[in-house]
Amino acid sequence: MHLHKFADMAYFEEIGIGGSLPATEEYRSFFKKLHPSQLLNSIVRIPIYEVKYSYFTNRGNYRVSYKYILIRLEHEDVDLEIEMAFHDWVDELNKSKPYRKISNAEILEIRRIAYAGFRIGL
């Protein structure tokens, strides 16, 4: 991916005290002024995990299904991060579509399946 395309597609947040601040336009112009040879590492790798889960439908039918998640950074608590994202998804689904409400949603298996990668440069 060309560096300028990366700058156009990405959004940026500047690191600040107690959080981050929106700074997309400033960093877009910053990256567009850079030459690709100024990057020390131009490969971005994103781990992809498969989450196998079970649930009961609104009518009481048992189902097993899969979701996929892109993780920002691999760390020792990745399972906890995935579980939190899964439960947030279940809560949001049940709020936004009460006619498709699911219950007893439970993660059966979490496994890393691949790495997505792309090169930023010329």
Summary of the structure (lengths in Angstrom):
residues: 122
radius of gyration: 19.4
end to end distance: 7.0
largest distance: 58.4
contacts: 272
relative contact order: 0.23
helix: 34%
strand: 41%
